[in-house]
Amino acid sequence: MILISKAKCLLLSCFAITQLFVCAHAAESYRVELQTTMGVIELQLFEKKAPKTVKNFLDYVKSGYYDGMIFHRVVEGWIIQGGGYDKDLNEYESHGPIRNEATNGLKNVRGTVAMARFWDPHSAETQFFINLSDNPSFDHQSRTLREYGYCVFARVVKGMDIADAIGRVETREITDFDANVPVELVIITRARVLAE
């Protein structure tokens, strides 16, 4: 039988806890910077909780897809949505829809980022939105069409003041859109991965 001293046992415990922290940190290591015409917003991605969604988002970021896209739906105190149209309101081809991971337990609270979609729960492609307030009605409730929810896959770690400022810009109504398109377009000039 091998006996370990209390001091050595404590040292091993501390090492184990440190390793768990390092592993947990490594599991959520991706950060993406959105450079916009109103300032910079930095996102921490939750690849452990939403692996398919994060991979999809990163693929678009790395390809330069979001560079030149606008925030086309802006509602003060609610959401800002982008990733679907350029400054001329052209929509680009996507890689196709992805499986909705809204069952991951993450909530649509202020500062989180979720995928936008159509009526079909599994129709998200490129568009995402930043929650400017707590939006529990977007959370997963059941596996029905109405209550499947919107998948949270990231959170704002820097630049929430910029997101709020975007939410306050003047908007207008454009044919085939709603009444929430900014008068002075807010453009994502560059999206890039900061760490992985």
Contact map, one row per residue, 1 for C-alpha under 8 A:
1110000000000000000000000000000000000000000000000000000000000000000000000000000000000000000000000000000000000000000000000000000000000000000000000000000000000000000000000000000000000000000000000000
1111000000000000000000000000000000000000000000000000000000000000000000000000000000000000000000000000000000000000000000000000000000000000000000000000000000000000000000000000000000000000000000000000
1111100000000000000000000000000000000000000000000000000000000000000000000000000000000000000000000000000000000000000000000000000000000000000000000000000000000000000000000000000000000000000000000000
0111110110000000000000000000000000000000000000000000000000000000000000000000000000000000000000000000000000000000000000000000000000000000000000000000000000000000000000000000000000000000000000000000
0011111110000000000000000000000000000000000000000000000000000000000000000000000000000000000000000000000000000000000000000000000000000000000000000000000000000000000000000000000000000000000000000000
0001111111000000000000000000000000000000000000000000000000000000000000000000000000000000000000000000000000000000000000000000000000000000000000000000000000000000000000000000000000000000000000000000
0000111111100000000000000000000000000000000000000000000000000000000000000000000000000000000000000000000000000000000000000000000000000000000000000000000000000000000000000000000000000000000000000000
0001111111110000000000000000000000000000000000000000000000000000000000000000000000000000000000000000000000000000000000000000000000000000000000000000000000000000000000000000000000000000000000000000
0001111111111000000000000000000000000000000000000000000000000000000000000000000000000000000000000000000000000000000000000000000000000000000000000000000000000000000000000000000000000000000000000000
0000011111111100000000000000000000000000000000000000000000000000000000000000000000000000000000000000000000000000000000000000000000000000000000000000000000000000000000000000000000000000000000000000
0000001111111110000000000000000000000000000000000000000000000000000000000000000000000000000000000000000000000000000000000000000000000000000000000000000000000000000000000000000000000000000000000000
0000000111111111000000000000000000000000000000000000000000000000000000000000000000000000000000000000000000000000000000000000000000000000000000000000000000000000000000000000000000000000000000000000
0000000011111111100000000000000000000000000000000000000000000000000000000000000000000000000000000000000000000000000000000000000000000000000000000000000000000000000000000000000000000000000000000000
0000000001111111110000000000000000000000000000000000000000000000000000000000000000000000000000000000000000000000000000000000000000000000000000000000000000000000000000000000000000000000000000000000
0000000000111111111000000000000000000000000000000000000000000000000000000000000000000000000000000000000000000000000000000000000000000000000000000000000000000000000000000000000000000000000000000000
0000000000011111111100000000000000000000000000000000000000000000000000000000000000000000000000000000000000000000000000000000000000000000000000000000000000000000000000000000000000000000000000000000
0000000000001111111110000000000000000000000000000000000000000000000000000000000000000000000000000000000000000000000000000000000000000000000000000000000000000000000000000000000000000000000000000000
0000000000000111111111000000000000000000000000000000000000000000000000000000000000000000000000000000000000000000000000000000000000000000000000000000000000000000000000000000000000000000000000000000
0000000000000011111111100000000000000000000000000000000000000000000000000000000000000000000000000000000000000000000000000000000000000000000000000000000000000000000000000000000000000000000000000000
0000000000000001111111110000000000000000000000000000000000000000000000000000000000000000000000000000000000000000000000000000000000000000000000000000000000000000000000000000000000000000000000000000
0000000000000000111111111000000000000000000000000000000000000000000000000000000000000000000000000000000000000000000000000000000000000000000000000000000000000000000000000000000000000000000000000000
0000000000000000011111111100000000000000000000000000000000000000000000000000000000000000000000000000000000000000000000000000000000000000000000000000000000000000000000000000000000000000000000000000
0000000000000000001111111110000000000000000000000000000000000000000000000000000000000000000000000000000000000000000000000000000000000000000000000000000000000000000000000000000000000000000000000000
0000000000000000000111111111000000000000000000000000000000000000000000000000000000000000000000000000000000000000000000000000000000000000000000000000000000000000000000000000000000000000000000000000
0000000000000000000011111111100000000000000000000000000000000000000000000000000000000000000000000000000000000000000000000000000000000000000000000000000000000000000000000000000000000000000000000000
0000000000000000000001111111100000000000000000000000000000000000000000000000000000000000000000000000000000000000000000000000000000000000000000000000000000000000000000000000000000000000000000000000
0000000000000000000000111111100000000000000000110000000000000000000000000000000000000000000000000000000000000000000000000000000000000000000000000000000000000000000000000000000000000000000000000000
0000000000000000000000011111110000000000000111110000000000000000000000000000000000000000000000000000000000000000000000000000000000000000000000000000000000000000000000000000000000000000000000000000
0000000000000000000000001111111000000000000110000000000000000000000000000000000000000000000000000000000000000000000000000000000000000000000000000000000000000000000000000000000000000000000000000011
0000000000000000000000000001111100000000000111100000000000000000000000000000000000000000000000000000000000000000000000000000000000000000000000000000000000000000000000000000000000000000000000001111
0000000000000000000000000000111110000000011110000000000000000000000000000000000000000000000000000000000000000000000000000000000000000000000000000000000000000000000000000000000000000000000000001111
0000000000000000000000000000011111000000011110000000000000000000000000000000000000000000000000000000000000000000000000000000000000000000000000000000000000000000000000000000000000000000000000111110
0000000000000000000000000000001111100001111000000000000000000000000000000000000000000000000000000000000000000000000000000000000000000000000000000000000000000000000000000000000000000000000000111100
0000000000000000000000000000000111110001111000000000000000000000000000000000000000000000000000000000000000000000000000000000000000000000000000000000000000000000000000000000000000000000000111110000
0000000000000000000000000000000011111011100000000000000000000000000000000000000000000000000000000000000000000000000000000000000000000000000000000000000000000000000000000000000000000000000111100000
0000000000000000000000000000000001111111100000000000000000000000000000000000000000000000000000000000000000000000000000000000000000000000000000000000000000000000000000000000000000000000011111000000
0000000000000000000000000000000000111110000000000000000000000000000000000000000000000000000000000000000000000000000000000000000000000000000000000000000000000000000000000000000000000000011110000000
0000000000000000000000000000000000011111000000000000000000000000000000000000000000000000000000000000000000000000000000000000000000000000000000000000000000000000010011000000000000000000010000000000
0000000000000000000000000000000000111111100000000000000000000000000000000000000000000000000000000000000000000000000000000000000000000000000000000000000000000010010000000000000000000000000000000000
0000000000000000000000000000000011110111110000000000000000000000000000000000000000000000000000000000000000000000000000000000000000000000000000000000000000000110010000000000000000000000000000000000
0000000000000000000000000000000011110011111000000000000000000000000000000000000000000000000000000000000000000000000000000000000000000000000000000000000000011111011000000000000000000000000000000000
0000000000000000000000000000001111000001111100000000000000000000000000000000000000000000000000000000000000000000000000000000000000000000000000000000000000011110000000000000000000000000000000000000
0000000000000000000000000000001111000000111110000000000000000000000000000000000000000000000000000000000000000000000000000000000000000000000000000000000001111100000000000000000000000000000000000000
0000000000000000000000000001111100000000011111000000000000000000000000000000000000000000000000000000000000000000000000000000000000000000000000000000000001111000000000000000000000000000000000000000
0000000000000000000000000001111100000000001111100000010000000000000000000000000000000000000000000000000000000000000000000000000000000000000000000000000011100000000000000000000000000000000000000000
0000000000000000000000000001010000000000000111111110010000000000000000000000000000000000000000000000000000000000000000000000000000000000000000000000000011000000000000000000000000000000000000000000
0000000000000000000000000011010000000000000011111111111000000000000000000000000000000000000000000000000000000000000000000000000000000000000000000000000010000000000000000000000000000000000000000000
0000000000000000000000000011000000000000000001111110000000000000000000000000000000000000000000000000000000000000000000000000000000000000000000000000000000000000000000000000000000000000000000000000
0000000000000000000000000000000000000000000001111110000000000000000000000000000000000000000000000000000101000000000000000000000000000000000000000000000010000000000000000000000000000000000000000000
0000000000000000000000000000000000000000000001111111110000000000000000000000000000000000000000000000100100000000000000000000000000000000000000000000001110000000000000000000000000000000000000000000
0000000000000000000000000000000000000000000001111111111000000000000000000000000000000000000000000000000000000000000000000000000000000000000000000000000000000000000000000000000000000000000000000000
0000000000000000000000000000000000000000000000100111111100000000000000000000000000000000000000000110100000000000000000000000000000000000000000000000000000000000000000000000000000000000000000000000
0000000000000000000000000000000000000000000000100111111110000000000000000000000000000000000000000111100000000000000000000000000000000000000000000000001010000000000000000000000000000000000000000000
0000000000000000000000000000000000000000000011100111111111000000000000000000000000000000000000000000000000000000000000000000000000000000000000000000000010000000000000000000000000000000000000000000
0000000000000000000000000000000000000000000000100011111111100000000000000000000000000000000000000000000000000000000000000000000000000000000000000000000000000000000000000000000000000000000000000000
0000000000000000000000000000000000000000000000000001111111110000000000000000000000000000000000000100000000000000000000000000000000000000000000000000000000000000000000000000000000000000000000000000
0000000000000000000000000000000000000000000000000000111111111000000000000000000000000000000000000000000000000000000000000000010000000000000000000000000000000000000000000000000000000000000000000000
0000000000000000000000000000000000000000000000000000011111111100000000000000000000000000000000000000000000000000000000000000000000000000000000000000000000000000000000000000000000000000000000001000
0000000000000000000000000000000000000000000000000000001111111110000000000000000000000000000000000000000000000000000000000000000000000000000000000000000000000000000000000000000000000000000000000000
0000000000000000000000000000000000000000000000000000000111111111110000000000000000000000000000000000000000000000000000000000010000000000000000000000000000000000000000000000000000000000000000000000
0000000000000000000000000000000000000000000000000000000011111111110000000000000000000000000000000000000000000000000000000000000000000000000000000000000000000000000000000000000000000000000000111000
0000000000000000000000000000000000000000000000000000000001111111100000000000000000000000000000000000000000000000000000000000000000000000000000000000000000000000000000000000000000000000000000011000
0000000000000000000000000000000000000000000000000000000000111111100000000000000000000000000000000000000000000000000000000000000000000000000000000000000000000000000000000000000000000000000000000000
0000000000000000000000000000000000000000000000000000000000011111111000000000000000000000000000000000000000000000000000000000000000000000000000000000000000000000000000000000000000000000000001100000
0000000000000000000000000000000000000000000000000000000000011111111010000000000000000000000000000000000000000000000000000000000000000000000000000000000000000000000000000000000000000000000000000000
0000000000000000000000000000000000000000000000000000000000011001111110000000000000100000000000000000000000000000000000000000000000000000000000000000000000000000000000000000000000000000000101100000
0000000000000000000000000000000000000000000000000000000000000001111110000000000000000000000000000000000000000000000000000000000000000000000000000000000000000000000000000000000000000000000111100000
0000000000000000000000000000000000000000000000000000000000000000011111000000000000000110000000000000000000000000000000000000000000000000000000000000000000000000000000000000000000000000001111000000
0000000000000000000000000000000000000000000000000000000000000000111111100000000001111110000000000000000000000000000000000000000000000000000000000000000000000000000000000000000000000000001110000000
0000000000000000000000000000000000000000000000000000000000000000000111110000000001111110000000000000000000000000000000000000000000000000000000000000000000000000000000000000000000000000111100000000
0000000000000000000000000000000000000000000000000000000000000000000011111100000111100000000000000000000000000000000000000000000000000000000000000000000000000000000000000000000000001100111100000000
0000000000000000000000000000000000000000000000000000000000000000000001111100000111011000000000000000000000000000000000000000000000000000000000000000000000000000000000000000000000011100100000000000
0000000000000000000000000000000000000000000000000000000000000000000000111110001111000000000000000000000000000000000000000000000000000000000000000000000000000000000000000000000001011100000000000000
0000000000000000000000000000000000000000000000000000000000000000000000111111001110000000000000000000000000000000000000000000000000000000000000000000000000000000000001111010000000011100000000000000
0000000000000000000000000000000000000000000000000000000000000000000000001111111100000000000000000000000000000000000000000000000000000000000000000000000000000000000000110000000000010000000000000000
0000000000000000000000000000000000000000000000000000000000000000000000000111111100000000000000000000000000000000000000000000000000010000000000000000000000000000000100111000000000000000000000000000
0000000000000000000000000000000000000000000000000000000000000000000000000011111000000000000000000000000000000000000000000000000000011000000000000000000000000000000100100000000000000000000000000000
0000000000000000000000000000000000000000000000000000000000000000000000000011111100000000000000000000000000000000000000000000000000111010000000000000000000000000000000100000000000000000000000000000
0000000000000000000000000000000000000000000000000000000000000000000000001111111110000000000000000000000000000000000000000000000011111000000000000000000000000000000000100000000000000000000000000000
0000000000000000000000000000000000000000000000000000000000000000000000111111011111000000000000000000000000000000000000000000000011110000000000000000000000000000001001100000000000000000000000000000
0000000000000000000000000000000000000000000000000000000000000000000000111100001111100000000000000000000000000000000100000000001111000000000000000000000000000000000000000000000000000000000000000000
0000000000000000000000000000000000000000000000000000000000000000000011111000000111111000000000000000000000000000000000000000001110000000000000000000000000000000000000000000000000000000000000000000
0000000000000000000000000000000000000000000000000000000000000000010011100000000011111000000000000000000000000000000000000000011100000000000000000000000000000000000000000000000000000000000000000000
0000000000000000000000000000000000000000000000000000000000000000000011010000000001111100001100000000000000000000000000000000011000000000000000000000000000000000000000000000000000000000000000000000
0000000000000000000000000000000000000000000000000000000000000000000011010000000001111111111100000000000000000000000000000000000000000000000000000000000000000000000000000000000000000000000000000000
0000000000000000000000000000000000000000000000000000000000000000000111000000000000011111111000000000000000000000000000000000000000000000000000000000000000000000000000000000000000000000000000000000
0000000000000000000000000000000000000000000000000000000000000000000111000000000000001111110000000000000000000000000000000000000000000000000000000000000000000000000000000000000000000000101000000000
0000000000000000000000000000000000000000000000000000000000000000000000000000000000001111110000000000000000000000000000000000000000000000000000000000000000000000000000000000000000000000000000000000
0000000000000000000000000000000000000000000000000000000000000000000000000000000000001111111000000000000000000000000000000000000000000000000000000000000000000000000000000000000000000000000000000000
0000000000000000000000000000000000000000000000000000000000000000000000000000000000001111111100000000000000000000000000000000000000000000000000000000000000000000000000000000000000000000000000000000
0000000000000000000000000000000000000000000000000000000000000000000000000000000000011100111110000000000000000000000000000000000000000000000000000000000000000000000000000000000000000000000000000000
0000000000000000000000000000000000000000000000000000000000000000000000000000000000011000011111000000000000000000000000000000000000000000000000000000000000000000000000000000000000000000000000000000
0000000000000000000000000000000000000000000000000000000000000000000000000000000000000000001111100000000000000000000000000000000000000000000000000000000000000000000000000000000000000000000000000000
0000000000000000000000000000000000000000000000000000000000000000000000000000000000000000000111110000000000000000000000000000110000000000000000000000000000000000000000000000000000000000000000000000
0000000000000000000000000000000000000000000000000000000000000000000000000000000000000000000011111000000000000000000000000000100000000000000000000000000000000000000000000000000000000000000000000000
0000000000000000000000000000000000000000000000000000000000000000000000000000000000000000000001111100000000000000000000000000100000000000000000000000000000000000000000000000000000000000000000000000
0000000000000000000000000000000000000000000000000000000000000000000000000000000000000000000000111110000000000000000000000111100000000000000000000000000000000000000000000000000000000000000000000000
0000000000000000000000000000000000000000000000000001100100000000000000000000000000000000000000011111000000000000000000000111100000000000000000000000000000000000000000000000000000000000000000000000
0000000000000000000000000000000000000000000000000001100000000000000000000000000000000000000000001111100000000000000000000111000000000000000000000000000000000000000000000000000000000000000000000000
0000000000000000000000000000000000000000000000000000100000000000000000000000000000000000000000000111111000000000000000001111000000000000000000000000011000000000000000000000000000000000000000000000
0000000000000000000000000000000000000000000000000101100000000000000000000000000000000000000000000011111100000000000000000000000000000000000000000000011000000000000000000000000000000000000000000000
0000000000000000000000000000000000000000000000000000000000000000000000000000000000000000000000000001111111000000000000000000000000000000001100000001111100000000000000000000000000000000000000000000
0000000000000000000000000000000000000000000000000000000000000000000000000000000000000000000000000001111111000000000000000000000000000000000100000001001000000000000000000000000000000000000000000000
0000000000000000000000000000000000000000000000001100000000000000000000000000000000000000000000000000111111000000000000000000000000000000000000000000001000000000000000000000000000000000000000000000
0000000000000000000000000000000000000000000000000000000000000000000000000000000000000000000000000000011111100000000000000000000000000000000100000000000000000000000000000000000000000000000000000000
0000000000000000000000000000000000000000000000001000000000000000000000000000000000000000000000000000011111110000000000000000000000000000001000000000001110000000000000000000000000000000000000000000
0000000000000000000000000000000000000000000000000000000000000000000000000000000000000000000000000000000011111001000000000000000000000001001000000000000100000000000000000000000000000000000000000000
0000000000000000000000000000000000000000000000000000000000000000000000000000000000000000000000000000000001111101110000000000000000100111011000000000010100000000000000000000000000000000000000000000
0000000000000000000000000000000000000000000000000000000000000000000000000000000000000000000000000000000000111111000000000000000000101111000000000000000000000000000000000000000000000000000000000000
0000000000000000000000000000000000000000000000000000000000000000000000000000000000000000000000000000000000011111000000000000000001111110000000000000000000000000000000000000000000000000000000000000
0000000000000000000000000000000000000000000000000000000000000000000000000000000000000000000000000000000000001111100000000000000001111000000000000000000000110001000000000000000000000000000000000000
0000000000000000000000000000000000000000000000000000000000000000000000000000000000000000000000000000000000111111110000000000000001100000000000000000000111110000000000000000000000000000000000000000
0000000000000000000000000000000000000000000000000000000000000000000000000000000000000000000000000000000000010011111000000000000111100000000000000000000111110000000000000000000000000000000000000000
0000000000000000000000000000000000000000000000000000000000000000000000000000000000000000000000000000000000010001111100000000000111100000000000000000011111000000000000000000000000000000000000000000
0000000000000000000000000000000000000000000000000000000000000000000000000000000000000000000000000000000000000000111110000001111110000000000000000000011110000000000000000000000000000000000000000000
0000000000000000000000000000000000000000000000000000000000000000000000000000000010000000000000000000000000000000011111000001111110000000000000000000010000000000000000000000000000000000000000000000
0000000000000000000000000000000000000000000000000000000000000000000000000000000000000000000000000000000000000000001111111111101000000000000000000000010000000000000000000000000000000000000000000000
0000000000000000000000000000000000000000000000000000000000000000000000000000000000000000000000000000000000000000000111111011000000000000000000000000000000000000000000000000000000000000000000000000
0000000000000000000000000000000000000000000000000000000000000000000000000000000000000000000000000000000000000000000011111010000000000000000000001000000000000000000000000000000000000000000000000000
0000000000000000000000000000000000000000000000000000000000000000000000000000000000000000000000000000000000000000000011111110000000000000000000001000000000000000000000000000000000000000000000000000
0000000000000000000000000000000000000000000000000000000000000000000000000000000000000000000000000001000000000000000011111111000000000000000000001001110000000000000000000000000000000000000000000000
0000000000000000000000000000000000000000000000000000000000000000000000000000000000000000000000001111000000000000000010011111000000000000000000000000000000000000000000000000000000000000000000000000
0000000000000000000000000000000000000000000000000000000000000000000000000000000000000000000000001111000000000000000011111111100000000000000000000000000000000000000000000000000000000000000000000000
0000000000000000000000000000000000000000000000000000000000000000000000000000000000000000000000001111000000000000001111001111111000000000000000000000000000000000000000000000000000000000000000000000
0000000000000000000000000000000000000000000000000000000000000000000000000000000000000000000001111100000000000000001110000011111000000000000000000000000000000000000000000000000000000000000000000000
0000000000000000000000000000000000000000000000000000000010010000000000000000000000110000000001000000000000000000001100000001111100000000000000000000000000000000000000000000000000000000000000000000
0000000000000000000000000000000000000000000000000000000000000000000000000000000011110000000000000000000000000000001110000001111110000000000000000000000000000000000000000000000000000000000000000000
0000000000000000000000000000000000000000000000000000000000000000000000000000000011100000000000000000000000000000111100000000011111000000000000000000000000000000000000000000000000000000000000000000
0000000000000000000000000000000000000000000000000000000000000000000000000000001111000000000000000000000000000000111100000000001111100000000000000000000000000000000000000000000000000000000000000000
0000000000000000000000000000000000000000000000000000000000000000000000000000001110000000000000000000000000000111110000000000000111110000000000000000000000000000001000000000000000000000000000000000
0000000000000000000000000000000000000000000000000000000000000000000000000000011100000000000000000000000000011111110000000000000011111110000000000000000000000000000000000000000000000000000000000000
0000000000000000000000000000000000000000000000000000000000000000000000000001111100000000000000000000000000000110000000000000000001111100000000000000000000000000001100100000000000000000000000000000
0000000000000000000000000000000000000000000000000000000000000000000000000000111000000000000000000000000000001110000000000000000000111110000000000000000000000000000000000000000000000000000000000000
0000000000000000000000000000000000000000000000000000000000000000000000000000000000000000000000000000000000011100000000000000000000111111000000000000000000000000000000000000000000000000000000000000
0000000000000000000000000000000000000000000000000000000000000000000000000000010000000000000000000000000000011100000000000000000000101111111000000000000000000000000000000000000000000000000000000000
0000000000000000000000000000000000000000000000000000000000000000000000000000000000000000000000000000000000111000000000000000000000000111111000000000000000000000000000000000000000000000000000000000
0000000000000000000000000000000000000000000000000000000000000000000000000000000000000000000000000000000000000000000000000000000000000011111000000000100000000000000000000000000000000000000000000000
0000000000000000000000000000000000000000000000000000000000000000000000000000000000000000000000000000000000010000000000000000000000000011111100000000110000000000000000000000000000000000000000000000
0000000000000000000000000000000000000000000000000000000000000000000000000000000000000000000000000000010001110000000000000000000000000011111110000011111000000000000000000000000000000000000000000000
0000000000000000000000000000000000000000000000000000000000000000000000000000000000000000000000000000011010000000000000000000000000000000011111100011110000000000000000000000000000000000000000000000
0000000000000000000000000000000000000000000000000000000000000000000000000000000000000000000000000000000000000000000000000000000000000000001111100011100000000000000000000000000000000000000000000000
0000000000000000000000000000000000000000000000000000000000000000000000000000000000000000000000000000000000000000000000000000000000000000000111110011000000000000000000000000000000000000000000000000
0000000000000000000000000000000000000000000000000000000000000000000000000000000000000000000000000000000000000000000000000000000000000000000111111011000000000000000000000000000000000000000000000000
0000000000000000000000000000000000000000000000000000000000000000000000000000000000000000000000000000000000000000000000000000000000000000000001111111000000000000000000000000000000000000000000000000
0000000000000000000000000000000000000000000000000000000000000000000000000000000000000000000000000000000000000000000000111000000000000000000000111111000000000000000000000000000000000000000000000000
0000000000000000000000000000000000000000000000000000000000000000000000000000000000000000000000000000000000000000000000000000000000000000000000011111100000000000000000000000000000000000000000000000
0000000000000000000000000000000000000000000000000000000000000000000000000000000000000000000000000000000000000000000000000000000000000000001111111111100000000000000000000000000000000000000000000000
0000000000000000000000000000000000000000000000000000000000000000000000000000000000000000000000000000011000000000000000001000000000000000001111111111110000000000000000000000000000000000000000000000
0000000000000000000000000000000000000000000000000000000000000000000000000000000000000000000000000000010000000000000000001000000000000000111110000111111000000000000000000000000000000000000000000000
0000000000000000000000000000000000000000000000000000000000000000000000000000000000000000000000000001110000010000011110001000000000000000011100000001111100000000000000000000000000000000000000000000
0000000000000000000000000000000000000000000000000100100000000000000000000000000000000000000000000001111101000000011000000000000000000000001000000000111110000000000000000000000000000000000000000000
0000000000000000000000000000000000000000000000000100000000000000000000000000000000000000000000000000010001110001111000000000000000000000000000000000011111000000000000000000000000000000000000000000
0000000000000000000000000000000000000000000011101100110000000000000000000000000000000000000000000000000001000001111000000000000000000000000000000000001111100000000000000000000000000000000000000000
0000000000000000000000000000000000000000001111000000000000000000000000000000000000000000000000000000000000000001110000000000000000000000000000000000000111110000000000000000000000000000000000000000
0000000000000000000000000000000000000000001110000000000000000000000000000000000000000000000000000000000000000011100000000000000000000000000000000000000011111000000000000000000000000000000000000000
0000000000000000000000000000000000000000111100000000000000000000000000000000000000000000000000000000000000000011100000000000000000000000000000000000000001111111000000000000000000000000000000000000
0000000000000000000000000000000000000000111100000000000000000000000000000000000000000000000000000000000000000000000000000000000000000000000000000000000000111111000000000000000000000000000000000000
0000000000000000000000000000000000000001111000000000000000000000000000000000000000000000000000000000000000000000000000000000000000000000000000000000000000011111000000000000000000000000000000000000
0000000000000000000000000000000000000011110000000000000000000000000000000000000000000000000000000000000000000000000000000000000000000000000000000000000000011111111000000000000000000000000000000000
0000000000000000000000000000000000000000100000000000000000000000000000000000000000000000000000000000000000000010000000000000000000000000000000000000000000011111111100000000000000000000000000000000
0000000000000000000000000000000000000000000000000000000000000000000000000000000000000000000000000000000000000000000000000000000000000000000000000000000000000011111110000000000000000000000000000000
0000000000000000000000000000000000000111100000000000000000000000000000000000000000000000000000000000000000000000000000000000000000000000000000000000000000000011111111000000000000000000000000000000
0000000000000000000000000000000000000000100000000000000000000000000000000000000100000000000000000000000000000000000000000000000001010000000000000000000000000011111111100000000000000000000000000000
0000000000000000000000000000000000000000000000000000000000000000000000000001100000000000000000000000000000000000000000000000000000010000000000000000000000000001111111110000000000000000000000000000
0000000000000000000000000000000000000100000000000000000000000000000000000000000000000000000000000000000000000000000000000000000000000000000000000000000000000000111111111000000000000000000000000000
0000000000000000000000000000000000000100000000000000000000000000000000000100000100000000000000000000000000000000000000000000000000000000000000000000000000000000011111111000000000000000010000000000
0000000000000000000000000000000000000000000000000000000000000000000000000111111100000000000000000000000000000000000000000000000000010000000000000000000000000000001111111000000000000000000000000000
0000000000000000000000000000000000000000000000000000000000000000000000000111000000000000000000000000000000000000000000000000000000000000000000000000000000000000000111111100000000000000000000000000
0000000000000000000000000000000000000000000000000000000000000000000000000101000000000000000000000000000000000000000000000000000000000000000000000000000000000000000011111110000000000111000000000000
0000000000000000000000000000000000000000000000000000000000000000000000000000000000000000000000000000000000000000000000000000000000000000000000000000000000000000000000011111000000000111000000000000
0000000000000000000000000000000000000000000000000000000000000000000000000100000000000000000000000000000000000000000000000000000000000000000000000000000000000000000000001111100000111110000000000000
0000000000000000000000000000000000000000000000000000000000000000000000000000000000000000000000000000000000000000000000000000000000000000000000000000000000000000000000000111110000111110000000000000
0000000000000000000000000000000000000000000000000000000000000000000000000000000000000000000000000000000000000000000000000000000000000000000000000000000000000000000000000011111011111000000000000000
0000000000000000000000000000000000000000000000000000000000000000000000000000000000000000000000000000000000000000000000000000000000000000000000000000000000000000000000000001111111101000000000000000
0000000000000000000000000000000000000000000000000000000000000000000000000000000000000000000000000000000000000000000000000000000000000000000000000000000000000000000000000000111111000000000000000000
0000000000000000000000000000000000000000000000000000000000000000000000000000000000000000000000000000000000000000000000000000000000000000000000000000000000000000000000000000011111000000000000000000
0000000000000000000000000000000000000000000000000000000000000000000000000000000000000000000000000000000000000000000000000000000000000000000000000000000000000000000000000000111111111000000000000000
0000000000000000000000000000000000000000000000000000000000000000000000001000000000000000000000000000000000000000000000000000000000000000000000000000000000000000000000000000111111111000000000000000
0000000000000000000000000000000000000000000000000000000000000000000000000000000000000000000000000000000000000000000000000000000000000000000000000000000000000000000000000011110011111000000000000000
0000000000000000000000000000000000000000000000000000000000000000000000011110000000000000000000000000000000000000000000000000000000000000000000000000000000000000000000000011100011111100000000000000
0000000000000000000000000000000000000000000000000000000000000000000000111100000000000000000000000000000000000000000000000000000000000000000000000000000000000000000000000011110011111110100000000000
0000000000000000000000000000000000000000000000000000000000000000000000111100000000000000000000000000000000000000000000000000000000000000000000000000000000000000000000001111000000011111110000000000
0000000000000000000000000000000000000000000000000000000000000000000000000000000000000000000000000000000000000000000000000000000000000000000000000000000000000000000000001111000000001111100000000000
0000000000000000000000000000000000000000000000000000000000000000000000000000000000000000000000000000000000000000000000000000000000000000000000000000000000000000000000001100000000000111110000000000
0000000000000000000000000000000000000000000000000000000000000000000001110000000000000010000000000000000000000000000000000000000000000000000000000000000000000000000000000000000000001111111000000000
0000000000000000000000000000000000011100000000000000000000000000000001100000000000000000000000000000000000000000000000000000000000000000000000000000000000000000000001000000000000000101111100000000
0000000000000000000000000000000000011000000000000000000000000000000111100000000000000010000000000000000000000000000000000000000000000000000000000000000000000000000000000000000000000000111110000000
0000000000000000000000000000000001111000000000000000000000000000011111100000000000000000000000000000000000000000000000000000000000000000000000000000000000000000000000000000000000000000011111100000
0000000000000000000000000000000001111000000000000000000000000000001110000000000000000000000000000000000000000000000000000000000000000000000000000000000000000000000000000000000000000000001111100000
0000000000000000000000000000000001110000000000000000000000000001011100000000000000000000000000000000000000000000000000000000000000000000000000000000000000000000000000000000000000000000000111110000
0000000000000000000000000000000111100000000000000000000000001001011000000000000000000000000000000000000000000000000000000000000000000000000000000000000000000000000000000000000000000000000111111000
0000000000000000000000000000000111000000000000000000000000001100000000000000000000000000000000000000000000000000000000000000000000000000000000000000000000000000000000000000000000000000000001111100
0000000000000000000000000000011110000000000000000000000001001100000000000000000000000000000000000000000000000000000000000000000000000000000000000000000000000000000000000000000000000000000000111111
0000000000000000000000000000011110000000000000000000000000000000000000000000000000000000000000000000000000000000000000000000000000000000000000000000000000000000000000000000000000000000000000011111
0000000000000000000000000000111100000000000000000000000000000000000000000000000000000000000000000000000000000000000000000000000000000000000000000000000000000000000000000000000000000000000000001111
0000000000000000000000000000111000000000000000000000000000000000000000000000000000000000000000000000000000000000000000000000000000000000000000000000000000000000000000000000000000000000000000001111
